[in-house]
């Protein structure tokens, strides 16, 4: 992690975002262009986020402690003492409140908040049941309160009902509540002697934030800590949006167990992405998809955690796996300057060390460009000719012990292809490691490029580590190879993402399209549509389907085959009919009238035997060239409609190769979905095959998204499988579709 700030670290501080309007204790944060005009999108969901004015929470002018105590041995006494010390640090006036005490720690105590000598900005509730106090706080116009009490949603059904009553009372009162089941973390001591960009911390479990808070002892500045607890009112999204506007915040670190509201989280993450503030999160509680009863493949491909993961990636939230990664990644992203190049140079005393790290870095997707021949010749001025200096760079050890060491580092950093220099020092060997550490620290102070050091010693008490590396304001110091790779990858990805980021809420549709009016008449409430009806729905949204006719007799089938064009495919069509192939209800490659007539009789016989309710037999154009894909819509409990794309046909069940996004999203995100597929090479052409029409596939994904937004809950599931993507410039055709209506 980055060392202490003994010097001034310059960075791009974010300017505050000016609110475009106000509500009591809140500001409406504007979004650019279309979204700034207010109002919901076409699905009725908000396009803007109301952000509480949390300045008055973190820096109140006056604080009331309800249930304050100075009786030794009581839990409230220790909390009261800590709150008094915190209020003194932030310059707030503190008023103890207790119905039976006249003084607490020598301060006048008041029987109620309303009787405090001035309006109260923040009430801290040290009571077992905060519900009776909420109405009083509302009448006293207290803007913020904190409830420490437990025994709510975390305890089960009865607790959840109690929390719902608390939340309803808070909403009626007009105040904003942190908790319940939270703690004192918001009132921790933050070091004021540290400079540079800070980390703001959001945790749903207070104890899990302790490692981040301890970063201050290594010189990493923290500015805020929001322990959100059960989130009966204030939630992760509120603090995320608020922290993203603060100029002192260089990164936001989150420990999330569950999201209260998916839409609010996305709006807050969008705000951070537009402000270029990195958000790093540990999201726990990975769960299975649960019992899905829908008939389509789409619902089986992406479980709840996969949707959360995709939503975070879509809005630039960097998801890491552990608290150690959260510490190191947030520290690096908070304080490092933007990269000047994406190339990573690995420099080490040992060739084995360099090769090991290069393997890990390359596997993670980092680019290790070979240095130019001229640069290698320059490095061989100080490094023996028999050593490899292409990248990774092996110095053989001895040059780091004298004047050559700094020359080598400066030469590497001067290469225009290098944006990051990483030097693993696997163990302390003072004749070499101490001089190398100092040279790296000095070089880091003189360059705008990122210099990372991995100090591999398990001891961590060495002077080169504690003083030289952690004492540098510019070095990023790690203790493990893995955390270094994770953090550097996140650093480069974040800047690449924000460089091209455009808020999807800017262009979110606000009025229904003409397709929506057509589609409304095709929905059948409470039913699964037949393939024929589902394809009509696709046609309404401009998605191409094969030439086909629905027939109810063998003679009609023969007549239809002519204009459809031989060879034809014949399929049973009916509501609640999901897996036709398994039942033998599909016939392909029919080339004559007699085959069509026989196929009709066979399909209807099978349907009667299997008790399948038919609306007819489809006679379809046969399309046998192209790549089979799947595009679908499902509904997520947190985020609402989601769009999935993946390999189709039988591969959907074999490989489960799919990517998901939460609407609204733009064309670039649709293309990114395709880039995430393991089988994406099929779209580019393999074994001499031509590339397919990726533009047409992207267009289908965007049209399906429009369906998801406009039809909303009325369309609970859609599965287009297979969608055959033809050769470049030839389009894409939905060969089969399933739709389920609410």
C-alpha positions in Angstrom: 0.0 0.0 0.0 1.1 3.6 -0.5 3.3 5.1 2.2 2.8 8.1 4.4 2.6 11.6 3.1 5.8 13.3 4.0 5.5 15.3 0.9 2.7 16.8 -1.2 1.0 14.4 -3.6 -0.8 16.1 -6.4 -3.8 14.5 -8.1 -7.0 15.4 -9.9 -9.2 16.5 -7.1 -12.9 16.4 -8.1 -14.8 19.6 -7.9 -18.1 19.6 -6.0 -21.1 18.9 -8.1 -23.6 21.8 -7.8 -27.1 20.8 -6.8 -29.8 21.8 -9.2 -32.5 22.0 -6.5 -33.2 21.4 -2.8 -35.5 19.5 -0.5 -35.4 19.6 3.3 -31.9 18.4 4.3 -31.2 17.1 0.8 -30.0 18.2 -2.6 -31.2 16.9 -6.0 -28.0 16.0 -7.9 -28.3 16.8 -11.5 -27.4 14.4 -14.3 -26.2 15.7 -17.7 -28.4 16.5 -20.6 -31.7 14.5 -20.8 -31.5 13.2 -17.3 -31.0 16.6 -15.9 -34.5 17.5 -16.9 -35.9 15.3 -14.2 -38.7 12.7 -14.3 -38.6 9.0 -14.8 -37.5 6.9 -17.7 -40.0 5.0 -19.9 -40.3 2.2 -17.2 -41.3 4.8 -14.5 -38.0 4.5 -12.7 -36.1 7.6 -11.6 -33.3 9.1 -13.6 -31.9 11.3 -10.8 -30.8 10.7 -7.3 -31.8 12.7 -4.2 -28.6 12.9 -2.1 -28.9 13.8 1.6 -26.8 16.8 2.7 -24.7 14.6 4.9 -22.4 17.5 5.8 -24.7 18.1 8.8 -24.4 14.4 9.8 -20.6 14.2 9.7 -20.0 17.8 10.8 -23.0 18.7 13.0 -23.2 22.0 14.9 -25.1 20.4 17.7 -25.6 16.8 18.9 -28.1 15.3 21.3 -27.3 12.0 23.0 -30.6 10.4 23.9 -30.1 7.9 26.8 -26.8 9.5 27.9 -25.2 8.2 31.0 -22.2 8.7 33.3 -22.8 5.8 35.7 -19.8 3.6 35.7 -20.2 0.0 34.4 -23.1 0.9 32.1 -22.6 0.5 28.3 -24.1 3.9 27.6 -21.5 5.6 29.7 -18.6 4.5 27.5 -20.5 5.5 24.4 -21.4 8.9 25.9 -17.8 9.5 26.8 -16.6 8.6 23.2 -19.3 10.9 21.7 -18.2 13.8 23.9 -14.6 13.4 22.7 -15.8 13.2 19.1 -18.0 16.3 19.4 -15.1 18.2 20.8 -12.9 17.2 17.8 -15.4 18.2 15.2 -16.5 21.4 17.0 -20.0 20.3 17.8 -22.0 21.3 21.0 -23.2 18.1 22.7 -26.4 17.9 24.8 -27.1 14.9 27.0 -30.8 13.9 27.0 -32.3 11.7 29.7 -35.6 12.0 31.5 -34.3 11.4 35.0 -30.8 12.9 35.0 -29.9 16.5 35.7 -26.3 16.3 34.6 -24.1 13.9 32.7 -20.3 14.2 32.9 -20.8 17.7 34.4 -23.0 18.9 31.5 -26.6 19.9 31.8 -28.9 17.1 30.9 -32.3 17.7 29.2 -35.4 15.6 29.6 -36.1 15.7 25.8 -34.5 16.8 22.6 -37.1 19.5 22.1 -35.8 21.1 25.3 -32.2 21.4 24.2 -31.1 25.1 24.0 -30.7 25.1 20.2 -31.9 23.1 17.2 -30.2 19.7 17.0 -28.5 18.5 13.8 -27.8 14.9 14.9 -29.5 12.8 17.6 -27.7 9.7 18.7 -30.1 7.2 20.2 -28.7 5.0 23.1 -32.1 3.4 23.7 -33.3 -0.2 23.2 -36.3 0.8 21.2 -35.8 3.9 19.0 -39.4 3.9 17.6 -41.0 6.0 20.4 -38.3 8.6 20.0 -38.6 9.1 16.3 -41.9 11.1 16.4 -40.4 13.5 19.0 -37.3 14.0 16.8 -39.6 14.8 13.8 -41.5 17.4 15.8 -38.2 18.9 16.8 -37.1 19.1 13.2 -34.0 17.0 13.8 -32.5 16.2 10.4 -30.4 13.2 11.3 -30.4 10.4 13.8 -28.4 7.2 14.6 -29.9 4.1 16.1 -27.5 1.6 17.6 -30.2 -0.8 18.8 -30.2 -4.4 17.5 -33.0 -6.9 17.3 -34.4 -5.9 13.9 -34.3 -7.4 10.5 -31.1 -9.3 11.4 -33.1 -11.5 13.8 -35.8 -12.9 11.5 -39.4 -12.2 10.6 -40.5 -10.5 13.8 -37.5 -8.3 13.7 -38.1 -7.4 10.0 -41.6 -6.3 10.9 -40.3 -4.1 13.7 -37.8 -2.6 11.3 -40.6 -1.9 8.8 -42.5 0.0 11.5 -39.3 1.9 12.3 -38.7 2.8 8.7 -42.4 3.9 8.2 -42.1 6.2 11.3 -38.8 7.7 10.0 -40.4 8.4 6.6 -43.3 10.2 8.4 -41.0 12.2 10.6 -38.9 13.7 7.8 -35.6 12.9 9.4 -32.9 10.6 8.0 -31.8 7.6 10.1 -28.5 5.7 10.1 -29.1 2.1 11.4 -30.5 0.4 13.3 -27.9 -2.2 14.3 -25.1 0.1 13.6 -22.2 1.3 15.8 -19.8 4.1 16.6 -17.6 3.8 13.5 -18.9 7.1 12.1 -17.5 8.8 15.1 -14.0 7.3 15.0 -10.8 9.4 15.2 -9.3 10.3 11.9 -5.7 11.5 11.7 -5.5 15.1 10.6 -1.7 15.1 9.9 -2.0 13.1 6.7 -2.2 14.8 3.4 -3.4 14.0 -0.1 -6.5 12.2 -1.4 -8.4 10.2 1.2 -10.4 7.0 1.3 -14.0 7.2 2.3 -15.3 4.0 3.9 -18.8 2.4 3.7 -19.4 -0.8 5.6 -22.5 -2.8 6.6 -20.4 -4.6 9.2 -18.4 -2.3 11.4 -15.7 -4.9 12.3 -15.0 -5.5 8.7 -13.9 -1.9 8.3 -11.2 -2.1 11.0 -8.4 -3.1 8.6 -9.2 -0.1 6.4 -9.3 2.3 9.4 -5.9 0.9 10.4 -4.4 2.1 7.1 -3.9 5.5 8.8 -1.1 3.9 10.7 0.7 3.3 7.4 0.2 6.8 6.2 -3.0 6.4 4.2 -5.6 9.1 4.8 -9.2 8.3 5.7 -11.8 11.0 5.7 -15.2 9.3 6.6 -16.6 6.0 7.8 -20.3 5.2 7.2 -21.4 2.0 9.1 -24.8 1.6 7.5 -26.1 -1.4 9.6 -29.6 -2.6 8.6 -30.3 0.4 6.4 -33.8 1.0 7.5 -33.4 4.4 5.9 -30.0 5.7 4.9 -28.3 3.2 2.7 -25.0 2.5 0.9 -26.1 4.4 -2.1 -26.7 7.6 -0.1 -23.2 7.6 1.2 -21.7 6.5 -2.1 -23.3 9.4 -3.9 -22.4 11.9 -1.2 -18.7 10.8 -0.9 -18.4 11.0 -4.7 -18.9 14.8 -4.6 -16.3 15.5 -1.9 -13.1 17.0 -3.3 -10.9 15.3 -0.6 -12.1 11.8 -1.5 -9.8 10.0 -3.8 -11.5 6.6 -3.6 -14.5 5.0 -1.9 -14.1 1.6 -0.3 -17.2 -0.5 0.5 -17.9 -3.7 2.4 -21.4 -4.7 1.3 -23.5 -7.6 2.5 -26.6 -6.8 0.6 -28.1 -3.9 -1.4 -31.3 -2.3 -0.2 -32.3 -0.9 -3.6 -30.6 -1.8 -6.9 -31.7 1.3 -8.8 -30.4 3.7 -6.1 -27.0 1.9 -6.1 -26.7 2.2 -9.9 -27.5 5.9 -9.8 -24.9 6.4 -7.1 -22.3 4.4 -8.9 -23.1 6.4 -12.1 -22.4 9.6 -10.1 -19.1 8.3 -9.0 -18.1 7.2 -12.5 -18.9 10.6 -14.0 -16.8 12.2 -11.2 -14.0 9.7 -12.0 -14.0 8.6 -8.3 -13.0 5.0 -8.1 -15.3 2.7 -6.0 -13.8 -0.6 -4.7 -16.1 -3.1 -3.1 -16.2 -6.4 -1.3 -19.7 -7.8 -1.9 -20.4 -10.9 0.2 -23.5 -13.1 0.5 -23.0 -14.9 -2.8 -26.2 -17.0 -3.3 -27.6 -19.4 -5.8 -30.3 -18.2 -8.1 -33.0 -19.9 -6.0 -36.0 -21.7 -7.3 -36.7 -20.4 -10.8 -39.8 -21.8 -12.4 -39.6 -20.0 -15.7 -39.3 -22.3 -18.7 -36.6 -20.4 -20.6 -32.8 -20.8 -20.5 -32.3 -17.2 -19.8 -33.4 -17.4 -16.2 -31.1 -20.2 -15.5 -27.9 -18.5 -16.8 -27.5 -15.6 -14.3 -28.2 -16.0 -10.6 -28.5 -13.1 -8.2 -24.8 -12.7 -7.6 -24.0 -12.8 -11.3 -26.4 -9.9 -11.8 -24.8 -7.9 -9.0 -21.4 -8.6 -10.4 -22.4 -7.5 -13.9 -24.2 -4.3 -12.6 -21.1 -3.3 -10.6 -18.8 -3.9 -13.7 -21.3 -2.0 -15.9 -20.9 1.2 -13.7 -17.2 0.8 -13.0 -17.4 -0.5 -9.4 -14.3 -2.6 -8.9 -15.2 -5.8 -7.1 -12.5 -7.5 -5.0 -12.5 -10.7 -3.0 -11.1 -9.8 0.4 -10.3 -7.1 2.8 -6.6 -7.2 2.0 -7.4 -6.5 -1.6 -9.8 -3.8 -0.6 -7.1 -2.1 1.4 -4.4 -2.2 -1.3 -6.6 -1.5 -4.3 -8.4 1.5 -2.7 -5.1 2.9 -1.4 -3.5 2.8 -4.9 -6.6 4.2 -6.7 -7.0 7.0 -4.2 -3.6 8.4 -4.6 -2.0 7.4 -7.9 -1.9 9.9 -10.8 -3.7 8.8 -14.0 -1.5 6.5 -16.2 0.5 7.9 -19.1 0.7 4.5 -20.7 -0.7 1.0 -20.1 2.5 -0.9 -20.4 3.9 -2.6 -17.2 7.6 -3.1 -16.8 8.8 -5.7 -14.2 12.3 -5.0 -12.8 14.0 -7.3 -10.3 17.3 -8.5 -8.8 16.5 -12.1 -9.8 15.5 -13.5 -13.2 13.3 -16.1 -11.4 11.5 -13.4 -9.5 10.8 -11.4 -12.6 9.6 -14.4 -14.6 7.3 -15.5 -11.7 5.7 -12.0 -11.5 5.5 -11.7 -15.3 3.5 -14.9 -15.4 1.0 -13.6 -12.9 0.7 -10.2 -14.5 0.2 -11.6 -18.0 -2.4 -14.1 -16.8 -4.3 -11.2 -15.2 -4.4 -9.3 -18.5 -1.7 -6.8 -17.9 0.4 -5.8 -20.8 4.2 -6.3 -20.5 5.6 -4.7 -23.7 9.0 -5.7 -24.9 11.3 -2.7 -24.6 12.8 -1.4 -27.8 16.2 -2.5 -29.1 17.6 0.9 -28.4 16.3 0.9 -24.8 17.7 -2.6 -24.2 21.1 -1.4 -25.5 20.9 1.5 -23.1 20.2 -0.8 -20.2 23.1 -3.1 -21.1 25.3 -0.1 -20.4 24.8 -0.9 -16.7 23.5 -4.5 -16.8 25.7 -7.4 -18.1 25.0 -8.4 -21.7 24.0 -12.0 -20.9 21.0 -10.9 -18.8 17.5 -10.4 -20.3 16.4 -6.8 -20.3 13.5 -7.0 -22.7 10.8 -7.1 -20.0 11.0 -8.4 -17.4 14.3 -6.7 -16.7 16.9 -8.7 -14.7 19.8 -6.7 -13.3 21.7 -9.6 -11.9 21.8 -8.1 -8.4 25.1 -6.1 -8.2 24.1 -3.0 -10.1 21.5 -2.1 -7.5 24.2 -1.7 -4.9 25.9 1.3 -6.5 25.3 4.4 -8.7 24.0 2.2 -11.6 20.8 1.3 -9.8 19.1 4.7 -10.1 20.2 5.1 -13.7 18.5 1.8 -14.6 15.2 2.8 -12.9 15.2 6.2 -14.6 15.9 4.6 -18.0 13.0 2.2 -17.7 10.6 5.0 -16.6 11.7 7.1 -19.5 10.4 4.5 -22.0 7.1 5.9 -23.5 5.5 2.4 -23.6 5.9 2.1 -19.8 3.2 3.5 -17.5 3.8 1.3 -14.5 7.1 0.1 -13.0 6.8 -2.9 -10.6 9.8 -4.1 -8.6 9.4 -7.2 -6.5 11.9 -7.4 -3.6 11.3 -10.9 -2.3 13.3 -10.6 0.9 15.6 -8.2 2.8 19.3 -8.4 1.8 20.6 -5.0 3.0 23.6 -4.7 0.7 21.1 -4.7 -2.2 17.5 -4.3 -0.9 18.1 -1.2 1.1 19.8 0.7 -1.7 17.2 -0.5 -4.2 14.3 0.6 -1.9 15.8 4.1 -1.6 16.5 4.4 -5.3 12.9 3.4 -6.1 11.5 5.9 -3.6 13.7 8.7 -5.0 12.7 7.8 -8.6 9.0 7.8 -7.7 9.3 11.3 -6.3 10.7 12.5 -9.7 8.2 10.9 -12.1 4.5 11.1 -12.8 4.4 7.4 -13.5 3.3 4.7 -11.0 6.1 2.9 -9.2 5.1 -0.2 -7.2 7.2 -2.2 -4.8 6.4 -5.6 -3.4 8.2 -6.2 0.0 8.1 -9.9 0.3 9.6 -10.3 3.8 7.0 -11.7 6.3 8.6 -9.8 9.1 7.8 -6.2 8.1 9.9 -4.5 10.7 12.9 -3.8 8.4 14.0 -0.2 8.2 13.9 -0.3 4.4 10.2 -1.3 4.6 9.0 0.8 7.6 11.0 3.9 6.9 12.0 4.1 3.2 9.0 2.4 1.5 6.2 3.4 3.8 7.8 6.8 4.3 7.5 7.6 0.6 4.5 9.7 -0.5 4.7 8.3 -4.0 5.5 4.6 -3.9 2.8 2.0 -3.9 4.0 -0.7 -1.5 2.5 -4.2 -1.4 3.2 -7.3 0.7 2.1 -9.9 -1.9 2.4 -10.5 -5.6 -1.4 -11.2 -5.9 -2.5 -7.9 -4.3 -0.1 -5.9 -6.5 -1.5 -7.5 -9.7 -5.1 -7.0 -8.6 -4.5 -3.3 -7.7 -2.5 -2.4 -10.8 -5.1 -4.1 -13.0 -7.9 -2.2 -11.3 -6.0 1.1 -11.6 -5.5 0.7 -15.4 -9.1 -0.6 -15.9 -10.6 2.2 -13.9 -8.9 5.0 -15.9 -9.7 3.2 -19.2 -13.3 2.9 -18.1 -13.8 6.5 -17.0 -12.0 7.8 -20.1 -14.8 6.5 -22.2 -17.7 6.5 -19.7 -21.0 8.0 -20.7 -23.9 7.9 -18.3 -26.5 5.5 -19.7 -29.2 7.6 -17.9 -28.5 10.5 -20.3 -30.2 8.7 -23.2 -32.6 6.5 -21.3 -36.0 6.5 -23.2 -38.6 8.7 -21.6 -41.6 8.0 -23.8 -42.9 4.7 -25.3 -42.0 3.9 -28.9 -44.6 3.1 -31.6 -43.4 -0.5 -31.1 -44.7 -0.4 -27.5 -48.3 0.3 -28.7 -48.2 -2.7 -31.1 -46.7 -4.9 -28.4 -49.4 -4.1 -25.8 -52.0 -5.8 -27.9 -49.9 -9.0 -28.2 -49.4 -9.6 -24.5 -51.5 -12.2 -22.8 -51.6 -11.6 -19.0 -50.6 -14.6 -16.9 -49.7 -16.7 -19.9 -46.7 -18.0 -21.7 -47.0 -17.0 -25.4 -46.7 -19.6 -28.1 -43.7 -19.3 -30.4 -45.8 -17.8 -33.1 -47.2 -15.1 -30.7 -43.7 -14.5 -29.2 -42.3 -13.9 -32.7 -45.1 -11.4 -33.4 -43.8 -9.5 -30.3 -40.3 -9.5 -31.7 -41.6 -8.2 -35.1 -43.3 -5.4 -33.3 -39.8 -4.3 -32.1 -38.2 -4.7 -35.5 -36.4 -7.9 -34.7 -36.1 -10.1 -37.8 -37.8 -13.5 -37.8 -37.9 -16.2 -40.6 -40.6 -16.3 -43.2 -43.3 -18.5 -41.7 -47.0 -19.3 -41.6 -49.1 -20.8 -38.9 -51.4 -23.5 -40.3 -54.0 -25.9 -38.9 -54.3 -28.5 -41.6 -51.9 -30.6 -43.7 -53.3 -29.1 -46.9 -52.6 -25.6 -45.5 -49.1 -26.6 -44.6 -48.4 -27.7 -48.2 -49.8 -24.4 -49.5 -47.6 -22.4 -47.1 -44.4 -24.2 -48.0 -44.4 -22.7 -51.5 -44.2 -19.0 -50.5 -42.0 -19.8 -47.5 -39.6 -21.6 -49.8 -38.2 -25.1 -49.6 -36.5 -26.5 -47.7 -38.7 -25.7 -44.7 -38.8 -26.4 -41.0 -42.1 -27.4 -39.3 -42.7 -26.9 -35.6 -45.5 -27.3 -33.1 -46.7 -23.9 -31.7 -48.6 -23.5 -28.5 -48.7 -21.7 -25.2 -46.7 -23.3 -22.4 -44.7 -25.3 -25.0 -41.0 -24.6 -24.1 -38.9 -27.5 -25.2 -40.2 -28.7 -28.6 -37.1 -30.6 -29.7 -37.1 -32.9 -26.7 -40.7 -33.9 -27.5 -40.0 -34.5 -31.2 -42.1 -31.5 -32.2 -39.6 -30.1 -34.7 -38.9 -31.4 -38.3 -36.1 -29.8 -40.4 -35.0 -30.0 -44.0 -38.3 -30.8 -45.6 -38.0 -30.6 -49.3 -41.3 -31.8 -50.8 -45.1 -31.5 -50.4 -45.3 -35.2 -49.3 -42.7 -34.6 -46.6 -44.6 -31.6 -45.4 -47.9 -33.5 -45.3 -46.4 -36.4 -43.4 -44.6 -34.1 -41.0 -47.8 -32.3 -40.2 -49.6 -35.5 -39.3 -46.7 -36.8 -37.2 -46.4 -33.5 -35.3 -50.1 -33.4 -34.5 -50.1 -37.1 -33.4 -47.2 -36.4 -31.0 -48.9 -33.3 -29.6 -52.1 -35.4 -28.9 -50.0 -38.1 -27.3 -48.1 -35.7 -25.1 -51.3 -33.7 -24.3 -49.8 -30.5 -25.8 -52.2 -27.6 -26.4 -51.5 -26.4 -29.9 -52.5 -23.2 -31.7 -51.2 -24.7 -34.9 -48.1 -25.8 -36.8 -45.5 -23.4 -38.0 -44.1 -23.8 -41.5 -40.8 -21.8 -41.4 -38.0 -20.7 -43.6 -34.9 -22.9 -43.0 -31.8 -21.0 -42.1 -28.8 -23.2 -41.6 -25.8 -20.9 -41.8 -24.5 -18.6 -39.0 -23.6 -18.5 -35.3 -26.4 -19.5 -32.9 -26.8 -17.0 -30.0 -29.3 -16.4 -27.3 -30.7 -13.1 -26.1 -33.1 -12.8 -23.3 -34.8 -10.8 -20.5 -35.3 -11.8 -16.9 -36.3 -9.9 -13.8 -34.0 -9.5 -10.8 -35.4 -8.8 -7.3 -32.9 -5.9 -6.8 -32.5 -4.4 -10.3 -35.6 -5.2 -12.2 -35.4 -6.3 -15.8 -32.0 -7.6 -17.0 -30.8 -8.4 -20.5 -28.6 -11.5 -21.1 -26.7 -12.5 -24.3 -24.7 -15.7 -24.8 -24.0 -18.6 -27.0 -27.2 -20.2 -28.1 -28.6 -23.5 -29.3 -27.4 -26.5 -27.3 -24.3 -24.6 -26.2 -26.5 -22.5 -23.9 -27.0 -25.5 -21.7 -23.5 -27.0 -22.1 -21.3 -24.0 -21.6 -23.5 -21.5 -19.7 -21.5 -18.8 -21.5 -23.5 -15.6 -21.1 -23.1 -11.9 -20.1 -25.8 -9.8 -18.4 -26.5 -6.0 -18.1 -29.1 -3.9 -16.3 -31.0 -1.4 -18.5 -30.4 1.3 -19.4 -27.2 0.8 -21.2 -25.7 1.9 -24.5 -24.1 0.4 -27.6 -20.7 0.2 -26.0 -22.0 -1.8 -23.1 -23.7 -4.1 -25.5 -20.4 -4.7 -27.3 -18.7 -5.2 -24.0 -21.1 -8.0 -23.3 -20.0 -9.8 -26.4 -16.4 -9.3 -25.4 -17.0 -11.1 -22.1 -18.1 -14.3 -23.7 -15.6 -17.2 -23.7 -16.9 -18.1 -27.1 -16.6 -14.6 -28.7 -14.1 -16.0 -31.2 -17.0 -17.7 -33.0 -18.3 -14.2 -33.9 -15.0 -13.3 -35.5 -14.8 -16.4 -37.7 -12.9 -19.6 -36.8 -11.1 -22.3 -38.9 -11.5 -20.2 -42.0 -15.1 -19.2 -41.4 -16.2 -15.7 -42.2 -16.9 -13.2 -39.4 -20.6 -12.7 -38.6 -22.7 -9.5 -38.4 -21.8 -8.3 -35.0 -23.5 -5.0 -35.6 -26.8 -6.7 -36.2 -26.4 -8.7 -33.0 -25.7 -5.6 -31.0 -28.8 -4.0 -32.6 -30.9 -7.0 -31.4 -29.5 -6.7 -27.9 -30.5 -3.0 -27.8 -34.0 -3.7 -29.2 -34.5 -6.3 -26.6 -33.4 -3.8 -24.0 -36.1 -1.4 -25.3 -38.6 -4.2 -24.9 -37.5 -4.8 -21.3 -37.7 -1.1 -20.4 -41.1 -0.4 -22.1 -42.9 -3.6 -21.2 -41.5 -3.7 -17.7 -43.2 -6.1 -15.4 -45.8 -7.1 -18.0 -43.0 -9.1 -19.7 -41.6 -11.3 -17.0 -39.3 -13.3 -19.2 -38.1 -13.5 -22.8 -35.9 -16.0 -24.4 -34.7 -15.7 -28.1 -32.9 -19.0 -28.8 -31.5 -19.5 -31.2 -30.8 -16.1 -32.7 -28.8 -17.0 -35.8 -26.3 -14.3 -36.6 -25.5 -14.4 -40.3 -22.4 -13.3 -42.2 -21.2 -9.7 -42.0 -23.8 -7.3 -43.4 -26.5 -10.0 -43.6 -28.3 -9.5 -40.2 -29.6 -11.8 -37.5 -32.7 -13.9 -37.4 -34.6 -15.1 -34.4 -35.5 -18.7 -35.2 -37.3 -19.4 -31.9 -38.7 -17.3 -29.0 -40.4 -17.8 -25.7 -42.2 -15.0 -23.8 -43.9 -15.1 -20.4 -46.4 -12.4 -19.4 -47.3 -11.3 -15.9 
